[in-house]
Amino acid sequence: MTDWPTAQGEFHLGDFPLHRGGVLRDAKLVWRSHGTLSPARDNVVLYPTSYSAQHPDLEWLIGPEGVLDPTRWFIVIPNMFGNGLSTSPSNSADWPELVTSWDNVAAQKRLMEEVFGVTHLHAVYGWSMGAQQAYHWAAAYPEAVSRIIVNCGSARTSVHNRIFLQSLIAVLEAAPEYLGDGRFSSHPARAMNAFGRIYASWALSQDFYRANLHLTALGAPDLETFLRRDWVERFSRRPAADLLAHLRTWEAGDIADGGDLPAALRAIQARVLLMPGATDLYFRVADNEAELPHLRHAELRPIPSIWGHRAGNPQPIPEDTAFIRAQVRDWLERS
């Protein structure tokens, strides 16, 4: 229960053509909104979901004193294809080989126009794969968004990041339960045990583990409990086919579509806030530093944290939340 208006719905797109070919049959987006759309429809902040996340996982930062203020902004969370709520392998018998961020933002644009009558966004805010979608919004529809906030994301998934993703893909595809074509006969328990442990090594920094924050800040009695409770069990709540589909979406992230990345960055009209985590191993500060000279209107403000990639979604980290809140609120109010 909140003190501000909320709504939730499903947007049906029919048979949805995909950027890399193929069709997503009977596609739907599940969405959630917070706040009130202004009469001029000029207060919209789009907040796409991240890897395997569903909208309840991301709503913690919405509040009058939070990062996104629903008394000031009309915040719409579109659930990404493949997350188990919107069309996904787990709820569709005809899932294609690849659904990209291009496809997600194209569906989101239709959602905003056809459901809310919104043709221009004040901002897109996203963390991780949500940040990739923010970047794709600015590249695909340069005149339709005024500003984007790229929280721990990049315009193109780096080679080093892709190696991490391919290690997870290989683990899932090596499971005896894997049937091919992104499908599994049953939950691949042993593969998920490896999947969670690989993820834990990348999502948090070496400095985080050196400081024993998995024990002191996150309350695990020992490393084994931390790995099982926070990573293996966390990801095992999602179907393996959905996890695999999202890995492929993540790996394909590229606003230049394999072409000239500096040119694609130069074509962006939106004001871009680049906010990498100082110790993130996926989307490194260096990635955003390389993008910065090609953007027309951009600033780089790294999150000073040892929480690695988690610094960008810092529900248990008050100092990181305060940093992000200050930067985001400032960026949203800038003209």
C-alpha positions as a printed NumPy array, in Angstrom:
array([[  0.   ,   0.   ,   0.   ],
       [  1.401,   3.361,  -0.992],
       [  0.416,   6.98 ,  -0.348],
       [  0.424,   7.749,  -4.079],
       [ -1.54 ,   6.394,  -7.049],
       [ -0.396,   3.134,  -8.601],
       [ -1.731,   1.05 , -11.46 ],
       [ -0.817,  -2.165, -13.238],
       [ -1.801,  -3.705, -16.526],
       [ -0.981,  -5.807, -19.554],
       [ -0.361,  -4.363, -22.999],
       [ -0.913,  -6.791, -25.861],
       [  1.116,  -6.153, -29.01 ],
       [ -0.059,  -9.033, -31.18 ],
       [  2.589, -10.772, -33.295],
       [  5.58 ,  -8.505, -32.751],
       [  8.343,  -8.385, -35.428],
       [ 11.865,  -8.54 , -33.984],
       [ 14.949,  -6.483, -34.76 ],
       [ 17.159,  -9.455, -35.623],
       [ 14.424, -11.311, -37.481],
       [ 11.565, -13.523, -36.452],
       [  8.389, -12.724, -34.582],
       [  7.389, -12.773, -30.926],
       [  3.965, -14.385, -31.098],
       [  1.087, -12.835, -29.162],
       [  3.519, -10.543, -27.324],
       [  2.57 ,  -8.725, -24.153],
       [  4.204,  -6.298, -21.76 ],
       [  3.21 ,  -6.279, -18.103],
       [  3.607,  -2.794, -16.655],
       [  3.301,  -0.996, -13.334],
       [  2.969,   2.764, -12.78 ],
       [  3.516,   5.068,  -9.806],
       [  2.279,   8.639,  -9.566],
       [ -0.002,  10.778, -11.72 ],
       [  0.423,  11.649, -15.384],
       [  0.372,  15.428, -15.776],
       [ -2.239,  17.016, -18.097],
       [  0.589,  17.964, -20.49 ],
       [  1.987,  14.395, -20.299],
       [  5.429,  15.853, -19.669],
       [  6.434,  14.205, -16.373],
       [  7.096,  10.636, -17.492],
       [ 10.09 ,   8.671, -16.218],
       [ 10.396,   5.221, -17.755],
       [ 12.131,   2.655, -15.52 ],
       [ 12.859,  -0.608, -17.434],
       [ 13.692,  -3.77 , -15.474],
       [ 17.108,  -5.442, -15.198],
       [ 18.412,  -9.017, -15.498],
       [ 15.795, -11.512, -14.258],
       [ 14.104,  -8.751, -12.231],
       [ 10.379,  -8.148, -12.073],
       [  8.826,  -4.842, -11.138],
       [  8.356,  -5.665,  -7.405],
       [ 12.134,  -6.186,  -7.189],
       [ 12.807,  -2.594,  -8.288],
       [ 10.084,  -0.572,  -6.605],
       [ 12.012,  -0.077,  -3.361],
       [ 13.647,   3.13 ,  -4.671],
       [ 10.306,   4.796,  -5.507],
       [  8.912,   7.133,  -2.85 ],
       [  8.584,  10.816,  -1.93 ],
       [ 11.979,  10.611,  -0.224],
       [ 13.375,   7.967,  -2.565],
       [ 15.44 ,   8.069,  -5.739],
       [ 12.327,   8.477,  -7.928],
       [  9.609,  10.68 ,  -6.41 ],
       [  6.093,   9.558,  -7.471],
       [  4.605,  12.854,  -6.254],
       [  6.735,  14.662,  -8.873],
       [  7.042,  12.089, -11.691],
       [  4.795,   9.593, -13.42 ],
       [  6.973,   6.483, -13.254],
       [  6.242,   3.548, -15.55 ],
       [  8.005,   0.203, -15.101],
       [  7.735,  -2.006, -18.192],
       [  8.746,  -5.579, -17.44 ],
       [ 11.385,  -6.707, -19.916],
       [ 10.54 ,  -9.546, -22.301],
       [ 11.861, -12.781, -20.797],
       [ 11.419, -11.865, -17.127],
       [  8.521, -14.248, -16.526],
       [  5.785, -11.586, -16.42 ],
       [  5.959, -10.129, -19.907],
       [  6.192, -12.628, -22.77 ],
       [  8.939, -15.102, -21.849],
       [ 10.105, -18.628, -22.616],
       [  8.33 , -19.744, -19.431],
       [  4.936, -18.496, -20.613],
       [  5.258, -18.782, -24.397],
       [  5.588, -21.94 , -26.465],
       [  7.03 , -20.042, -29.408],
       [  9.942, -18.056, -27.981],
       [ 12.383, -16.937, -30.717],
       [ 16.149, -17.369, -30.737],
       [ 16.908, -13.788, -29.692],
       [ 14.963, -10.821, -28.307],
       [ 17.103,  -7.695, -28.066],
       [ 16.997,  -4.411, -26.2  ],
       [ 15.879,  -2.878, -29.514],
       [ 12.779,  -5.037, -29.332],
       [ 12.105,  -4.12 , -25.725],
       [ 12.285,  -0.384, -26.34 ],
       [ 10.153,  -0.65 , -29.504],
       [  7.454,  -2.411, -27.488],
       [  7.801,   0.138, -24.682],
       [  7.337,   2.991, -27.146],
       [  4.083,   1.471, -28.32 ],
       [  3.026,   0.989, -24.703],
       [  3.581,   4.636, -23.905],
       [  1.827,   5.899, -27.036],
       [ -1.14 ,   3.527, -27.132],
       [ -1.879,   3.144, -23.419],
       [ -0.844,   6.53 , -22.009],
       [ -0.883,   8.843, -25.063],
       [  2.74 ,   9.772, -24.337],
       [  5.031,  10.537, -27.283],
       [  7.916,  12.115, -25.365],
       [  9.682,  10.947, -22.214],
       [ 11.164,  13.282, -19.655],
       [ 13.684,  10.565, -18.836],
       [ 14.576,   6.904, -18.959],
       [ 16.251,   5.619, -15.787],
       [ 17.774,   2.175, -15.733],
       [ 20.213,  -0.018, -13.836],
       [ 22.287,  -2.741, -15.536],
       [ 20.196,  -4.198, -18.393],
       [ 17.747,  -1.391, -17.62 ],
       [ 20.583,   1.041, -18.332],
       [ 21.22 ,  -0.72 , -21.625],
       [ 17.564,  -0.143, -22.508],
       [ 17.903,   3.539, -21.56 ],
       [ 20.816,   3.81 , -23.982],
       [ 18.818,   2.028, -26.7  ],
       [ 15.906,   4.419, -26.157],
       [ 18.173,   7.406, -26.779],
       [ 19.67 ,   5.762, -29.872],
       [ 16.443,   4.47 , -31.404],
       [ 14.268,   7.522, -30.685],
       [ 16.618,  10.496, -30.258],
       [ 13.809,  13.049, -30.382],
       [ 11.501,  11.158, -28.04 ],
       [ 13.524,  11.304, -24.821],
       [ 15.073,  14.349, -23.127],
       [ 17.471,  12.631, -20.752],
       [ 18.673,   9.195, -19.787],
       [ 20.333,   7.947, -16.629],
       [ 22.7  ,   5.063, -17.282],
       [ 23.243,   3.437, -13.892],
       [ 25.891,   0.713, -14.248],
       [ 25.422,   0.135, -17.965],
       [ 27.098,   0.675, -21.307],
       [ 26.151,   1.411, -24.886],
       [ 27.684,  -1.858, -26.085],
       [ 28.268,  -5.008, -24.032],
       [ 32.044,  -5.277, -23.746],
       [ 34.05 ,  -8.333, -24.751],
       [ 35.012,  -8.999, -21.116],
       [ 31.371,  -8.768, -20.082],
       [ 30.397, -11.139, -22.89 ],
       [ 32.897, -13.724, -21.645],
       [ 31.152, -13.676, -18.253],
       [ 27.77 , -14.091, -19.97 ],
       [ 29.039, -16.903, -22.167],
       [ 30.317, -18.752, -19.111],
       [ 26.802, -18.677, -17.643],
       [ 25.267, -19.701, -20.97 ],
       [ 27.702, -22.616, -21.202],
       [ 26.796, -23.784, -17.691],
       [ 23.078, -23.801, -18.485],
       [ 23.491, -25.438, -21.879],
       [ 25.706, -28.167, -20.387],
       [ 22.973, -29.229, -17.964],
       [ 21.53 , -32.697, -18.66 ],
       [ 18.084, -31.092, -18.467],
       [ 18.857, -28.802, -21.422],
       [ 16.805, -29.778, -24.476],
       [ 18.227, -27.254, -26.946],
       [ 16.531, -24.188, -28.437],
       [ 16.572, -22.494, -25.031],
       [ 14.359, -25.121, -23.355],
       [ 14.811, -27.371, -20.308],
       [ 13.032, -30.585, -19.344],
       [ 13.104, -29.626, -15.643],
       [ 14.89 , -27.352, -13.2  ],
       [ 18.677, -27.857, -13.694],
       [ 19.621, -27.86 , -10.   ],
       [ 23.312, -28.692, -10.368],
       [ 23.774, -26.17 , -13.141],
       [ 22.063, -23.498, -11.048],
       [ 24.447, -24.285,  -8.186],
       [ 27.338, -23.383, -10.511],
       [ 25.439, -20.468, -12.064],
       [ 24.902, -18.742,  -8.718],
       [ 28.522, -19.129,  -7.669],
       [ 29.849, -17.691, -10.927],
       [ 27.448, -14.774, -10.596],
       [ 28.549, -14.081,  -7.015],
       [ 32.155, -13.737,  -8.124],
       [ 31.284, -11.02 , -10.638],
       [ 28.409,  -9.08 ,  -9.095],
       [ 30.449,  -7.89 ,  -6.117],
       [ 33.98 ,  -6.604,  -6.089],
       [ 37.197,  -8.063,  -4.731],
       [ 37.201,  -5.187,  -2.227],
       [ 33.711,  -6.164,  -1.051],
       [ 34.834,  -9.688,  -0.22 ],
       [ 38.118,  -8.47 ,   1.272],
       [ 36.07 ,  -6.373,   3.706],
       [ 33.904,  -9.422,   4.549],
       [ 30.741,  -7.465,   3.771],
       [ 28.984, -10.671,   2.73 ],
       [ 29.183, -11.616,   6.412],
       [ 28.933,  -8.289,   8.212],
       [ 26.585,  -6.271,   5.984],
       [ 24.501,  -9.035,   4.447],
       [ 24.323, -11.197,   7.539],
       [ 25.507, -14.527,   6.177],
       [ 27.066, -16.809,   8.836],
       [ 29.64 , -18.108,   6.359],
       [ 30.608, -17.988,   2.688],
       [ 28.803, -21.204,   1.771],
       [ 25.513, -19.943,   3.207],
       [ 25.983, -16.636,   1.38 ],
       [ 26.545, -18.34 ,  -1.962],
       [ 23.583, -20.647,  -1.537],
       [ 21.114, -18.206,  -0.009],
       [ 21.917, -14.996,  -1.882],
       [ 22.829, -16.386,  -5.285],
       [ 21.859, -19.998,  -5.975],
       [ 18.429, -19.79 ,  -4.343],
       [ 17.852, -16.268,  -5.617],
       [ 18.306, -17.221,  -9.252],
       [ 16.64 , -20.611,  -8.845],
       [ 13.318, -18.848,  -8.265],
       [ 13.327, -18.033, -11.995],
       [ 12.931, -20.618, -14.778],
       [ 16.265, -21.503, -16.365],
       [ 14.872, -20.793, -19.84 ],
       [ 14.075, -17.21 , -18.83 ],
       [ 17.553, -16.757, -17.361],
       [ 19.108, -18.053, -20.568],
       [ 16.985, -15.766, -22.748],
       [ 18.029, -12.725, -20.723],
       [ 21.715, -13.65 , -20.973],
       [ 21.379, -13.583, -24.757],
       [ 19.58 , -10.227, -24.665],
       [ 22.326,  -8.812, -22.439],
       [ 25.116, -10.166, -24.661],
       [ 23.512,  -8.594, -27.765],
       [ 23.328,  -5.123, -26.201],
       [ 24.74 ,  -2.645, -28.721],
       [ 23.309,   0.72 , -29.756],
       [ 25.434,   0.625, -32.918],
       [ 24.234,  -2.856, -33.874],
       [ 27.778,  -3.986, -34.662],
       [ 28.615,  -0.779, -36.506],
       [ 30.238,   2.549, -35.683],
       [ 29.754,   3.054, -31.938],
       [ 31.151,   6.628, -31.768],
       [ 28.747,   7.639, -34.558],
       [ 25.825,   6.068, -32.707],
       [ 26.807,   7.938, -29.54 ],
       [ 27.125,  11.229, -31.426],
       [ 23.584,  10.807, -32.78 ],
       [ 22.097,  10.77 , -29.272],
       [ 20.306,  14.024, -28.463],
       [ 19.346,  13.263, -24.869],
       [ 21.321,  14.499, -21.901],
       [ 23.145,  11.444, -20.59 ],
       [ 24.129,  10.842, -16.975],
       [ 26.705,   8.057, -16.839],
       [ 26.799,   6.609, -13.352],
       [ 28.993,   3.489, -13.24 ],
       [ 29.951,   1.768, -10.03 ],
       [ 33.572,   2.496,  -9.189],
       [ 34.292,  -1.229,  -8.69 ],
       [ 31.751,  -2.74 , -11.122],
       [ 33.223,  -5.689, -13.03 ],
       [ 30.496,  -5.867, -15.721],
       [ 30.124,  -2.254, -16.837],
       [ 33.37 ,  -0.607, -15.908],
       [ 34.057,   3.075, -15.425],
       [ 36.486,   2.777, -18.333],
       [ 33.623,   1.758, -20.64 ],
       [ 31.729,   4.956, -19.848],
       [ 34.909,   7.035, -19.991],
       [ 35.395,   5.815, -23.57 ],
       [ 31.812,   6.766, -24.464],
       [ 31.872,  10.204, -22.868],
       [ 33.84 ,  12.17 , -25.565],
       [ 31.337,  11.111, -28.251],
       [ 28.202,  12.229, -26.398],
       [ 26.884,  15.745, -26.974],
       [ 25.557,  16.355, -23.474],
       [ 26.863,  13.995, -20.833],
       [ 28.48 ,  13.808, -17.435],
       [ 30.296,  10.956, -15.724],
       [ 29.636,  10.516, -12.011],
       [ 30.941,   7.157, -10.727],
       [ 29.353,   5.73 ,  -7.595],
       [ 32.135,   5.679,  -4.965],
       [ 31.466,   2.198,  -3.625],
       [ 33.165,  -1.156,  -3.131],
       [ 29.858,  -3.002,  -3.712],
       [ 30.698,  -3.712,  -7.347],
       [ 27.687,  -3.933,  -9.655],
       [ 25.334,  -3.955,  -6.664],
       [ 26.26 ,  -0.33 ,  -5.986],
       [ 23.765,   0.661,  -8.659],
       [ 20.866,  -1.135,  -6.968],
       [ 21.844,  -0.457,  -3.366],
       [ 18.802,  -1.449,  -1.347],
       [ 20.889,  -2.423,   1.705],
       [ 23.502,   0.338,   1.273],
       [ 22.384,   3.744,   2.662],
       [ 25.44 ,   5.697,   1.501],
       [ 25.17 ,   4.432,  -2.097],
       [ 21.428,   5.072,  -2.114],
       [ 22.038,   8.643,  -0.921],
       [ 24.607,   9.198,  -3.669],
       [ 22.328,   7.878,  -6.413],
       [ 19.34 ,   9.793,  -5.044],
       [ 21.241,  13.096,  -5.156],
       [ 22.578,  12.53 ,  -8.69 ],
       [ 19.283,  11.32 , -10.145],
       [ 17.185,  14.067,  -8.592],
       [ 19.616,  16.686,  -9.858],
       [ 19.625,  15.212, -13.385],
       [ 15.845,  14.96 , -13.58 ],
       [ 15.383,  18.614, -12.641],
       [ 17.999,  20.001, -15.019],
       [ 16.708,  21.852, -18.073]])
